[in-house]
Amino acid sequence: MAVPVLRLGLIGHGTVGQSFTHHLADAVARIERRTGARVQLARVAVRHPDRVRHLARHVHIGDDPQQLASDPAIDLVVEASGAPQAASWLAAALARGAAVITANKQAVANSNVLLQALAHRHPGLFAEATVAAAVPIVRTLRDSLQGEDIRAIRGILNGTSTFVLSAVERGTSWEEAVAAASAAGLSERGSTADFDGTDAAAKLAILATIAWRTPVHVDRIRIHGVGAHSVPVARAVFAEGRRLRLVADAWANDQRHLLIEPRVLEADDPLAQVSDVTNAIELEAALAGQLRWFGPGAGGVRTASALLADVAQAAAGYVATRRTQVAA
């Protein structure tokens, strides 16, 4: 049987998109060995097509993401644009049967269609890159713990705010730390989502939706962020051996509670060890008990790692379905 070729369309070619295409070139042979399918980058949609460089000649570069998402010749749609309107592109691709792989947490967390798909474990929607970059928490909740009763989720889900708070603890001003985060490619210049809590809230909504198998909308989350006003507290508690961090918290008893807030963590709290761009997620499960994950939660390379993992899983799913159809 010939090796199936899966045509991939990429939306967005910024920090994450460029890292993805660079590492995809190295991963193609590895994915084929492991899944039995060859992935080929066929189309790219960006705002400024004339600025895209270093792609193979056969790759079609355009400026219409909706058209790419709706193209029946594209088997895998990878979305790395961060655009708020991306939800409609992803929903269109999902509706026509394409595999959808996204890093856009705001698009997912603010879309009824995509949240429903996540809650119901839609086999064509892959969202590992939306939360904690390279930390495999989405797949763990969706697959490894799907027989569990998840009672609580707690974590540090925004690496950029932690990077800035870590710098502030060491004496850097808030403004200088924010500028350093932007220069390192950890945040968009002028963006407030990392600090006002909305980035972490979108990630918490995604985790809670998967854990509790019901759509959890961002507007159900109480949100309090960090800013220049947090500097005196961060430095004072650091001098005492404690840390100020932007913490995500969700738990269920008779009802569900979700919040994002700056919290002073005691020295013996595992989350207090988190610094720079590290993310941490702590789950409380009825049978497994307390589980923790730590890892880099920001940056183009780390997010590209999660996107490639989802591409490989989507390719494996395609091959498995094809074999089942042939056998039938």
Secondary structure, 3 states (H helix, E strand, C coil): CCCCEEEEEEECCCHHHHHHHHHHHHHHHHHHHHHCCEEEEEEEECCCHHHCCCCCCCCEEECCHHHHHHCCCCCEEEECCCCCCHHHHHHHHHHCCCEEEECCHHHHHCCHHHHHHHHCCCCCEECHHHCCCCCCHHHHHHHHCCCCCEEEEEEECCHHHHHHHHHHHCCCCHHHHHHHHHHCCCCCCCCCHHHHCHHHHHHHHHHHHHHHCCCCCHHHCEECCCCHHHHHHHHHHHHCCCEEEEEEEEEECCCEEEEEEEEEECCCCHHHHCCCCEEEEEEEECCCEEEEEEEECCCHHHHHHHHHHHHHHHHHHHHHHHHHHHHC
